[in-house]
Each structure stands twice: as C-alpha cells, then as structure tokens.
Amino acid sequence: MHFYAGLLIAPVLFLAAATGLLYAGSWQAERILYSHELTVDRVGEAAVPLSTQVKAAKAAEPQGKVVGVWPAPEADATTRVIMEAPGLAEGETRTVFVDPYTAEVRGQLTTSGDALPLRAWLSEFHASLQLGEFGRNYSELAASWLWIVALGGLALWIGRRRSRKALLVVPDRKATGRRKTLSWHGSIGLWAAVGLVGLSATGLTWSKYAGENIGQLQDRLGGATPALSATLDPGAGAGASDGGGEHAGHIMPDGTEMTMPMPATDIGVDKAVAAARAAGVTESLRVTLPAKGKGYVVKEADKTLPVHLDSVAVDPADGRIMDELRFADYPLLAQLTRFGIDLHMGLTFGIANQLALAALAVAVMFLIVWGYRMWWMRRPTKDRALSVGRAQPRGAWRRLPVTVLLPFAAVTVVVGWFVPLLGLSLLAFLVVDGALGFATRRRAPKAA
C-alpha cells in the first residue's frame, strides 16, 4: 500500500505540499506587502473613540454597510472596519484600515475573514487550486491518503534490519545508490511522520465529505463547539424596529448614517467594548454590530498560546452582558479541534508554527522525489518493457487467518465509508488490481 499509494497519490501530495508551503509563508508576506494598511506611521498617546474611526471609514466607503469593527490589537496596528459592499463575492467583505490615533484612513482592501487578498488567494489555491468546489476534491484526496502513506512508511522503516540503531533516525552517509536514497527517505520520513499525520487529520476536519462525517461524529460525542446567544428579549426597550437588519448606524449616537430603522436605543460601539472588557474579554477584539433583534457580539481572536477566545453578547440598550462563552468551558473535543485547525493554519505558535509547516511541506516534496527516484532505480530494464517495478506477490490475503482478515476488512470498509474519497479511490484500485489478477490467471494456462 505504501508503494502503490506513494506512486499514484504522490503527485496530489506534492501539489498539496507546494501550495501549503506558499500558504505558510503568506503570513509574513502579508505583513510586508500590506504594511501601509496594517500599521500606523506614529504611535500616539491615546486612541480616538471607535465611533469616530468608524465614521471616517464610512466617509471613505460611503456605499458600504458597517457590520463589524476590529480595534487595533497592538499599539502600532490599525483598526479594521468591516463592511458589506456591492459587487463582492460570497464570503468577501470590504475592510477599511483606520489609524486609531488620528482616524486617518490608511487604505481599503477586499478581505475574506481575517485574510487579506494575498493570503486569501493562497488559502483558496491550497484548498482547491482555484478550481472552486470541484478543486476541493484534490486537497481532500491528499489528506485522505497522507496518513496511510506516512504510517505505512513509518512501519516499514522501523521494521528494517540495520547494523546500527542510529541509522533509524539519521541518514547513512556511507551508503551509495538506492540504499543512500532509501536512508534519506526513511529517516526524514520518520521525523516528519507525526506532523504529517496531524496535517492529514486536521485537514480532513474541514474537508467537504469527510469533514461532514467528522462534524456529525463530534456532535454525537458531545464535542460540538458551543454558540453564543446574542438574541434580544422581544420585550426589551432596545428591541429592533420592524425595519430590516441594517448594521451601520448602530455605532453612531446621532443616527446620521442610518439608511434603515435601528433599535430604539443604542449605547454605541465604544460602550459595548468597554462592557466586554469589564467582563474580561480584552485580547484582539472583534466586534459584530447589532442586527435586527440582536445585540453586540464581542469576541477575542488571539489564537496564540495561551489562547484568548472568550466572547460576550452585549445589550445595545444598557450595556448589560446578555450571554458569555468562555473557551475554558468548551468541550474537550471542541478545544482539540480548535487547536488542531490553528496548528494547521500556523497560528498557535506564531512564526515558529509557520516555519514548522514550511519544513513539513519541504520534507514531503523531498520524500516524494526520493520515492520516485527509488522506484526509477529499481524498475525492470531487462526487456525494456513499461513497468512500475516489482509487484507484491499475489495470494497474500488468502494466507491470512480469517480471524485477522475479516476484522481488517471490516475496519477498512468503515474507514472507507467515513473518509469517502479514500474509500472510492481504494475501491477503484482494488477493482483494477483484481482485473489484472484475473487477466494474469487467464493467460497462465495458455502460456503453459
């Protein structure tokens, strides 16, 4: 399985590693490319009110509807004012970057979540090769097989006989030819195995097909991520009027920016943030403004250890905390999922995390090149026939005891159903392999 999966799936894995390497470097590239928008020229003594910053952003983008505000997380950083605007694709927003000390607009960019254009493009390139929903099959196929290739290679490498135990973890520099390539392939694969299995597991969590199954299983095990409730009491004085769900004017006490009705009273974004800070929500804040029937939602977004991911809902009428959600109260499975995804994205340990991801991506590409080199060096050349190398002798399954074969087959079926692209590709492989075996048996009597 390691040989054939490596031979057939390696091009997909190489693509995933190469695009992942680009994404790992996108965090630092983003800081350089968009430094004007992300940072201020001079750190002032005190920031102007958030409402003043939002008003400046509205003046710069009058067609936009403000839906959120991300106060500057660091002294030299800008505030992000998040807007919905005409002409944007689904999932995109228009972000206006404002100097928190002067309310000067530093620039505007089309963003996707917290990703600026470069990282958003590279993220989609890594996930789908910019081919839309169809393209996501490539990354899911890579994640589906990566753990099998990694664990299979690990088992083969540990099981090899060697003259010195040190050669298990370091390449044999005295070896030559195919043995030298195998030594580098095996030892580097050993060091990378844990990371590769982790990337495979976390990648599958947000894949299209396996991700849905993982989410359902997590929910059944009581590990669903809890949700914050920001719904207003219908009888409260701050209840929204019958007009639509306009966000923008909710942050302005005089209502001059409103184009649609707003709640009867609104304390404004500055007092909402102050209420959240008083409740202990203080790090890397992201504020969602009230929609119809909803209050302010103030969340932390600091995912580096120690994480700060608490959130509160604030009543726009009086600043009362309507609901709060602490990361410490998440179910263990939800916490592990959050940590796993953030590790995969390079967030948990900052630049160290991103360097580790880059190293894993480079390791995968070298492992694939070494693997193909070993295959090329062992290929049959006597008759110059096209071949993929020495095949596994047939009949191995029939020699296994039924007590081993049946449970293994059952586990394979369950895993194949749970990870559909793995199951379908494995089934296709077995059908082709069975057909080749049948054809070989048919030819044998004629040859005899």
Secondary structure, 3 states (H helix, E strand, C coil): CHHHHHHHHHHHHHHHHHHHHHHHCHHHHHHHHCHHHHECCCCCCCCCCHHHHHHHHHHHCCCCEEEEEECCCCCCECEEEEEECCCCCCCEEEEEEECCCCCCEEEEEEEECCECHHHHHHHHHHHHCCCHHHHHHHHHHHHHHHHHHHHHHHHHHHCCCCCCHHHHCCCCCCCCHHHHHHHHHHHHHHHHHHHHHHHHHHHHHCCCCHHHHHHHHHHHCCCCCCCCCCECCCCCCCCCCCCCCCCHHHHCCCCCCCCCCCCCCCCCHHHHHHHHHHCCCCCCEEEECCCCCECEEEEECECCCCCECCEEEECCCCCCEEEEECHHHCCHHHHHHHHHHHHHHCCCCCHHHHHHHHHHHHHHHHHHHHHHHHHHHHCCCCCCCCCCCCCCCCCHHHHCCHHHHHHHHHHHHHHHHHCHHHHHHHHHHHHHHHHHHHHHHHHHHHHC
